[in-house]
Amino acid sequence: MRDQMVYFAFAKNDETKRPIGMNAPAKTEEFAVAQVQAKIPDGVYAETVLAVEHYTDRLFRFRMTRPAGFRFRSGEFAMIGLMVGDKPVYRAYSIASPAWDEELEFFSIKVPDGPLTSHLQAIKPGDRVLMRKKPTGTLVLDALTPGKRLYMFSTGTGIAPFASLIRDPETYEKFDEVILTHTCRDVAELKYGFDLVHEINNHEFLHEIVGDKLKHYPTVTREDFQYRGRITDLIESAKLFTDLGVPALDPAVDRGMICGSTAMLKDTKDLLEKAGLVEGSNNKPGEFVIERAFVG
């Protein structure tokens, strides 16, 4: 789907600036799109925003058209951006929609003075978003060795790649149990995760594939809530495992993915290595992987 753009041609010497009728050829939609595309950098898609939802004054998600022929693995990220002045500004964003989706979804933080997010947070349906053509990332199923239980450890917008993976049937083909942890400061910031689970439970085919394999473990650090605390503290104290009714981390069966703040990445990585899990990559699959691409 592309923007519906209307162009009017006006007579240069007509002070009333009335539209020219039969005396001049009308500019077509194809011409209009060509004019817009002419300003797009080479090797970049320009896609149309379809929907925007603001969760809090810090978080929002949006959906946009998916380019024909664009392929990615669930869990990968893309460089998306906007024209700011005469120059494109890009940042890495995990694709939150699964690989089978006909649209692309992204979940973003709002940074008041961010080079990109200060502008991105103002987008609305019909606006254009740029996207480079090559997706990449380490939070993909191929980067993990076979296991039985998959942990997805996330903080804040770090849930985005897992939003893709928990909606991908392949995840449930490879693992008997999928545990999504999502830690935020406030309860309101957890809503995106709750919306994802609700969507799966009410999807025409996903709910049958997922069944009871998915467990959602939301925690907050600044408010009273059923589950409270940093995910690293909950791992170290074993409260996470007690709450979920599962055994402690075991490299023979458990696999992990980590996406969040710099400190959270380091601390969670240390805990997984302490439990005997080995970090993997696209070139050398392992027992856990980390995404180190950030939004700014």
C-alpha positions as CSV (number, residue, x, y, z in Angstrom):
1,M,0.0,0.0,0.0
2,R,1.3,3.5,-0.9
3,D,0.3,7.0,0.1
4,Q,-2.5,8.3,-1.9
5,M,-1.0,11.6,-3.1
6,V,-2.9,14.2,-5.2
7,Y,-1.1,16.8,-7.2
8,F,-2.7,19.8,-8.9
9,A,-1.3,21.6,-11.8
10,F,-1.8,25.3,-12.0
11,A,-1.5,27.8,-14.8
12,K,1.6,29.9,-14.2
13,N,-0.1,33.2,-15.3
14,D,-3.5,32.6,-13.8
15,E,-3.9,34.8,-10.7
16,T,-6.9,32.7,-9.6
17,K,-4.6,29.6,-9.6
18,R,-7.5,27.4,-10.8
19,P,-6.7,23.8,-11.7
20,I,-6.0,23.2,-15.4
21,G,-8.6,21.0,-17.0
22,M,-8.5,19.4,-20.4
23,N,-5.8,21.7,-21.7
24,A,-2.9,19.9,-19.8
25,P,-2.2,16.3,-18.8
26,A,-2.9,15.5,-15.2
27,K,0.0,14.4,-13.0
28,T,-0.7,10.8,-12.2
29,E,-0.2,8.9,-8.9
30,E,2.7,7.1,-10.5
31,F,4.4,10.4,-11.2
32,A,3.7,11.5,-7.6
33,V,5.3,8.4,-6.2
34,A,8.3,8.8,-8.5
35,Q,8.8,12.3,-7.2
36,V,8.8,11.1,-3.6
37,Q,11.1,8.1,-4.4
38,A,13.5,10.5,-6.1
39,K,14.4,11.8,-2.7
40,I,15.0,8.4,-1.1
41,P,18.7,7.3,-0.7
42,D,19.8,4.3,-2.8
43,G,19.4,0.9,-1.2
44,V,16.6,2.1,1.1
45,Y,12.9,1.3,1.3
46,A,10.3,4.0,2.0
47,E,7.3,2.5,3.6
48,T,3.9,3.9,4.8
49,V,2.9,4.1,8.4
50,L,-0.3,2.2,8.9
51,A,-1.0,2.6,12.6
52,V,0.5,4.2,15.7
53,E,-0.3,3.4,19.4
54,H,1.2,5.4,22.3
55,Y,1.4,3.4,25.5
56,T,3.0,5.9,27.8
57,D,4.9,9.2,27.5
58,R,8.0,7.0,26.9
59,L,6.7,4.1,24.8
60,F,4.9,3.6,21.5
61,R,4.5,1.1,18.7
62,F,3.8,1.5,15.1
63,R,3.0,-0.7,12.1
64,M,4.0,0.0,8.5
65,T,3.9,-1.6,5.1
66,R,6.3,-4.4,4.3
67,P,8.3,-4.1,1.1
68,A,7.7,-6.7,-1.5
69,G,10.5,-9.2,-1.4
70,F,11.8,-8.1,2.0
71,R,12.8,-11.2,4.0
72,F,14.0,-11.5,7.6
73,R,14.3,-14.0,10.3
74,S,12.1,-13.5,13.4
75,G,14.3,-11.8,16.0
76,E,16.4,-9.7,13.6
77,F,16.6,-6.0,13.5
78,A,16.6,-3.4,10.7
79,M,18.0,0.1,10.4
80,I,15.0,2.4,10.2
81,G,14.9,6.2,9.9
82,L,13.5,9.4,8.7
83,M,14.7,12.3,6.6
84,V,15.7,15.0,9.1
85,G,16.3,18.1,7.1
86,D,18.2,17.0,4.0
87,K,19.8,13.9,5.6
88,P,18.5,10.5,6.6
89,V,18.9,9.5,10.2
90,Y,18.9,5.8,11.1
91,R,18.9,3.7,14.2
92,A,18.7,-0.1,14.8
93,Y,15.2,-1.3,15.7
94,S,14.2,-4.9,16.3
95,I,11.4,-6.0,14.0
96,A,8.6,-6.8,16.4
97,S,6.4,-8.6,13.9
98,P,7.0,-12.3,13.0
99,A,8.6,-13.3,9.7
100,W,5.2,-14.4,8.3
101,D,3.4,-11.1,8.9
102,E,2.4,-9.0,5.9
103,E,3.2,-5.8,7.8
104,L,6.2,-4.6,9.9
105,E,5.8,-3.7,13.5
106,F,8.2,-1.7,15.8
107,F,8.2,-0.9,19.5
108,S,10.1,2.3,20.4
109,I,11.1,4.4,23.3
110,K,10.6,8.2,23.1
111,V,13.8,10.2,23.6
112,P,13.0,14.0,23.7
113,D,16.4,14.9,22.3
114,G,17.1,11.7,20.4
115,P,18.5,12.3,16.9
116,L,15.8,9.9,15.5
117,T,13.2,9.2,18.2
118,S,12.5,12.8,18.9
119,H,11.0,12.9,15.3
120,L,9.8,9.3,15.1
121,Q,7.5,9.6,18.1
122,A,5.5,12.2,16.1
123,I,4.7,9.9,13.1
124,K,1.1,9.3,12.1
125,P,-0.7,7.0,9.6
126,G,0.3,7.9,6.0
127,D,3.7,9.2,6.9
128,R,6.9,7.6,5.4
129,V,9.6,5.7,7.3
130,L,12.9,4.7,5.7
131,M,14.4,1.3,6.1
132,R,17.6,-0.1,4.9
133,K,17.2,-3.3,2.9
134,K,19.4,-5.8,4.9
135,P,18.2,-7.0,8.3
136,T,20.6,-8.7,10.7
137,G,20.9,-9.7,14.4
138,T,21.8,-12.4,16.8
139,L,18.5,-13.1,18.5
140,V,17.5,-15.8,16.1
141,L,16.7,-19.4,16.6
142,D,19.5,-20.5,14.3
143,A,22.1,-19.0,16.8
144,L,21.0,-21.5,19.5
145,T,21.8,-25.1,19.9
146,P,18.8,-27.5,20.4
147,G,17.2,-27.4,23.8
148,K,13.9,-27.8,25.6
149,R,13.2,-24.6,27.4
150,L,13.9,-21.1,26.0
151,Y,14.2,-18.0,28.2
152,M,13.7,-14.6,26.7
153,F,15.1,-12.0,29.1
154,S,14.1,-8.4,28.3
155,T,13.9,-5.0,29.8
156,G,11.9,-2.0,28.4
157,T,11.8,-2.0,24.6
158,G,14.1,-5.0,24.6
159,I,11.0,-7.1,24.4
160,A,10.6,-6.1,20.7
161,P,12.6,-9.0,19.1
162,F,10.8,-11.5,21.4
163,A,7.5,-10.0,20.2
164,S,8.5,-11.4,16.9
165,L,9.7,-14.8,18.2
166,I,6.8,-15.6,20.4
167,R,4.5,-15.1,17.4
168,D,6.5,-17.4,15.2
169,P,5.4,-21.1,15.0
170,E,9.0,-22.2,14.5
171,T,9.8,-21.2,18.1
172,Y,7.3,-23.7,19.4
173,E,8.5,-26.4,17.0
174,K,12.0,-26.1,18.5
175,F,11.1,-25.7,22.2
176,D,8.7,-27.4,24.6
177,E,8.5,-24.3,26.8
178,V,9.1,-20.6,26.1
179,I,9.5,-18.2,29.0
180,L,9.2,-14.4,28.3
181,T,10.4,-12.2,31.1
182,H,9.8,-8.4,30.8
183,T,11.1,-6.0,33.4
184,C,10.1,-2.3,33.4
185,R,10.1,0.5,35.9
186,D,6.3,0.9,36.1
187,V,3.3,-1.3,35.5
188,A,2.0,0.9,32.6
189,E,5.2,0.1,30.7
190,L,4.3,-3.7,30.8
191,K,1.2,-3.3,28.7
192,Y,2.8,-4.1,25.3
193,G,3.8,-7.5,26.6
194,F,0.3,-8.1,27.9
195,D,-1.1,-7.1,24.6
196,L,1.1,-9.6,22.8
197,V,0.0,-12.5,24.9
198,H,-3.6,-11.5,24.5
199,E,-3.1,-11.3,20.7
200,I,-1.6,-14.8,20.7
201,N,-4.4,-16.2,22.8
202,N,-7.0,-14.8,20.5
203,H,-5.3,-15.5,17.1
204,E,-7.0,-17.8,14.7
205,F,-4.1,-20.3,14.5
206,L,-1.4,-19.1,16.9
207,H,-3.3,-20.0,20.0
208,E,-3.5,-23.6,18.9
209,I,0.2,-23.8,18.1
210,V,1.3,-22.1,21.3
211,G,-1.1,-23.8,23.6
212,D,0.4,-23.7,27.1
213,K,4.0,-23.5,26.0
214,L,4.3,-19.8,26.5
215,K,4.8,-18.4,30.0
216,H,4.9,-14.6,30.5
217,Y,6.8,-13.3,33.6
218,P,6.4,-9.4,33.9
219,T,8.2,-7.6,36.7
220,V,8.5,-4.0,37.8
221,T,11.1,-2.2,39.8
222,R,9.4,1.0,41.1
223,E,5.8,0.0,41.9
224,D,3.9,-2.7,43.9
225,F,3.1,-5.6,41.6
226,Q,2.7,-9.4,41.7
227,Y,6.3,-9.8,40.6
228,R,8.8,-7.1,41.6
229,G,12.5,-6.7,41.1
230,R,15.3,-6.7,38.6
231,I,15.3,-9.9,36.6
232,T,19.0,-10.5,37.6
233,D,18.1,-10.4,41.3
234,L,15.2,-12.8,40.6
235,I,17.5,-15.2,38.8
236,E,20.2,-15.0,41.5
237,S,17.7,-15.5,44.4
238,A,16.0,-18.3,42.4
239,K,12.6,-16.6,42.9
240,L,12.1,-16.6,39.1
241,F,12.3,-20.4,39.0
242,T,10.1,-20.8,42.1
243,D,7.4,-18.5,40.8
244,L,7.4,-20.4,37.4
245,G,7.6,-23.8,38.9
246,V,10.7,-24.8,36.9
247,P,14.2,-26.0,37.9
248,A,17.2,-23.7,38.0
249,L,19.1,-23.0,34.8
250,D,20.6,-26.2,33.3
251,P,22.8,-26.0,30.1
252,A,21.6,-29.4,29.1
253,V,18.1,-28.2,28.5
254,D,17.9,-24.4,28.9
255,R,18.6,-21.8,26.3
256,G,18.5,-18.0,26.6
257,M,18.2,-14.8,24.7
258,I,18.9,-11.4,26.2
259,C,17.9,-7.9,25.1
260,G,17.9,-4.8,27.3
261,S,20.0,-2.1,28.8
262,T,23.8,-2.3,28.8
263,A,24.0,-3.2,32.5
264,M,21.2,-5.8,32.2
265,L,23.0,-7.5,29.3
266,K,26.2,-7.8,31.3
267,D,24.7,-8.9,34.5
268,T,22.4,-11.5,32.9
269,K,25.2,-12.8,30.7
270,D,27.3,-13.3,33.8
271,L,24.5,-15.3,35.5
272,L,24.0,-17.5,32.5
273,E,27.7,-18.2,32.2
274,K,27.8,-18.9,35.9
275,A,25.1,-21.6,35.4
276,G,27.3,-23.2,32.7
277,L,25.7,-21.8,29.5
278,V,27.9,-20.7,26.6
279,E,27.3,-17.7,24.4
280,G,26.6,-18.4,20.8
281,S,26.4,-16.4,17.5
282,N,25.2,-16.8,14.0
283,N,28.5,-18.4,13.0
284,K,28.8,-20.6,16.1
285,P,25.5,-21.5,17.8
286,G,25.5,-21.7,21.6
287,E,23.3,-21.9,24.6
288,F,22.5,-18.2,24.9
289,V,22.7,-15.1,22.7
290,I,22.7,-11.4,23.2
291,E,21.6,-8.4,21.1
292,R,23.9,-5.4,21.4
293,A,22.2,-3.1,18.9
294,F,20.5,-0.1,20.6
295,V,18.0,2.6,19.8
296,G,18.8,6.3,20.4
